[in-house]
Structure formats: C-alpha cells, structure tokens
C-alpha cells in the first residue's frame, strides 16, 4: 500500500483525496491545509489533519505527496518534499513562474527525487491513442495542427477575484493544458505569436486568445481559446473525461501529416488508400479507439508507480517547466506584439512572465 499525503484541500485537492481514498493500492495518510473546511474534510475521511505541510511530511514520512496549493506555493512545497526524498505530484502549472519552476527542476534532478506535473490529459485514452498513431508513423511527418478550446464560464466563476486579475485568465488556467498536449503530440514549440482580448468581460485578464505556433520540427499550428463563447469544441467535452462537464462527442484538435490526418477526441484517422493517391482521390476513414480507461485514475496509478520508483514521471519537472514557459510565451507575444521563442523564455527565467 502506497501512503500518500495531500497538500491543499481546495476543489482539485478534494478530488485527489476522493481518488486516493477509492484506490486499492493507495492510502491517504494525512492532509495539510489550515482552513476549517480542510479540518472537517480530514475528519470525514478519517485522516490526520495538519495546519502546515512541513510538520505533516516530517511526522508521516509518506511515500508520495500531492501538491494542490495555489500556484505561488508550488515551489516551496515541492522543494520541501524533495529535501525529504518524497516524490510529489504537483498540480499544473508546475509553479507560478519559470524561475520557481527552474528551482524545482534543479532540486529534483540534483537530489534524484521524482516530480510528476499534473497535466492529466497525457493520461487520457484519446491522447494516448493519438500518441500511438503518431509514433507508429500513421500520419507521417506532421505538417500542420489546428485546435480549439471554446466554452462559457458562468458569471459566478469570477466571484473569486484572483480569476479577474493577472495570472487568472484563460491562458494559465486553461490554455496551459492545450499547450502541454501540443508539445506531447506534435513536438517542442520553437516560437509563438498571439493576440488576446478582454473586450467582452472587460476584466484585467484575457478571456480569448488566438495563437500561431512554430514547432521545432517544422510543423506549424494555430489555436483559438475562449472561456466566454458557447461551443462543444473543447477537450473537456469531446473526451468525456472531465470531472465537471457534460460529454459532447466530437473533435477539438486536428493533426495533419504527410501520410494522414487525425481528429481528437473522436479519433478518426483519414488517409489515402494508395501511396500514389493525392488531393483528387477519395480518402479512407478509420477509427482509432482509446482503451476505455479514466484519465484521473490513470494519473493516480502512474503517480503511485512513480512514488514507488518503478517508472519515471511521464511529465517530469523539466517537461512541466517547458509547458509553463511556452504558455507564458503566448502571454508575452500578445502583450509585446512580437514573436517570442521558447529559448528566450528559458534562457532568462527570472524575466519570463
């Protein structure tokens, strides 16, 4: 039985707690969060409650820790785990900025303590199936990708004031997941250009963005995102894997290569019947189904294996830092109206915001 602890008992923290409690190979040994709600949650679950995580880590000495704290607290919490030799799963983003992410990377790699970043979509059956198709060469060399995340958040979502201010917009809350999937499926991002808008809500932060992406392998991409538009085109709907959203089967991401094209999450692969066929010949459509597994269960099972030192993290600290840097590059590209490279963001981490 793998003994885990939880740092932070907010919305996603409570979901992690329920997942751990329901897993046959893991136990929740403690919960650290100073809020009265967290104390009541610990009592309901029958686990030890702590006001501060350092005391919990020292007293329980768990096999692994799940960090579900506010972004700015990710770095000190992760480093506290690393210093004690405790593997941790950090909710996205890995940190509040690239400089803090770099501290986690350095600490993890120097100590040899694994860090898994909670970009849960990489554990989703549709993304797994897409990755298999790409690695099997079914699409050939990737040429172009286009995707969208469009949904309508309710007004009361913004009662939490931090969501109306810098760092609380659709880029760091939502786009970061899409950026991670694009890096995972297509390849490393070389540079981005972007536009953002807050024209309809008028908050300090953006609610809509359009992005042009150049990948290091030569592929080009576009992406549009908004949390202020009605549509069925978002992974949260199309995958059927999200915790709080209805299922709207269909595609939200389109990948095209020299040999074929794939739509995700409906997982249809389009190709020519013969190698000599071209744009004037009909296409064949085939289905590439997932395995029917559940994303968040898959992520927990992977973390259990990471905590036991049986596997390396699918998304380690360095990988999570690159996703954060690419997402912040979108914000900078829009703000400064220019092309921003990933190497620029990673070369000067203290300025990458």
URNOR-V95168 format. One line per field, one symbol per residue. ss: DSSP state (H for helix, E for strand, L for the rest). phi: phi as a letter, one per 20 degrees, with the letter a starting at -180 (. if undefined). burial: b if it has 16 or more other C-alpha atoms within 10 Angstrom, else e. Layout:
ss->???
phi->???
burial->???
This chain:
ss->LEEEEEELLLHHHHHHHHHHHLLLLEEEEEEELLLHHHHHHHHHHLLEEELLHHHHHHHHLLLEEEELLLHHHHHHHHHHHHHLLLEEEEELLLLLLHHHHHHHHHHHHHHLLLEEEELHHHHLHHHHHHHHHHHLLLLLLEEEEEEEEELELLHHHHHLHHHHLLLLLHHHHHHHHHHHHHHHHLLLEEEEEEEEELLLLLLLLLLEEEEEEEELLLLEEEEEEELELLLLLLHHHHLLLLLLLLLLLLLLEEEEELLEEEEELLLEEEEELLLLLLLLLLEEEEELLLLLLLHHHHHHHHHHHHHLLLLLLLLLHHHHHHHHHHHHHHHHHHHHLLLEEHHHHHHLHHHLL
phi->.eedccdocfgfffffgffffeefdcceeacdafffffffffffemcfdcfcffffffeelffbcdeceggfefffffffffgemdfcddgffgbfbfffffffgfffffemdfcdeeefffefffffffffffffnfemffdbbbbbccbdffgfgefffffdcgndefffedggffffffffeepfeeaccbccbcfeemffefdbbccdcdefenfdbcbcbbdcceaedaggeffmdffccfecgqdbbcdccfdaccdcdfmdddbffcfefbfedfdddcecfeemfdgffgfffffgfffemebeffcefffffffffffffffffffdlbfceffffefcgfdeb
burial->ebbbbbbbbbeebbebbebbbeeeebbbbbbbbeeeebbebbeeeebbbbbebeebbeeebbbbbbbbbebeebbebbbbbbeebbbbbbbbbbbbbbbbbbbbbebbeeeebbbbbbbbbbbbbbbbbbbebbeeebbbbbbbbbbbbbbeeeeeeeeeeebbeebbbbbbebbbbbbbbbbbbbbbbbbbbbbbbbeeeebebbbbbbbbbbbeeebbbbbbbbbbeeebbbbbbbbbbbeeeeebbbbbbbbbbebbbbbbbbbbbbbbeeeeeeeeeebeeeebebeeeebbbbbbbbbbebbeeeeebbbbbbbbbbbbbbbbbbbbbbeeeebbbbeebbeebeebb
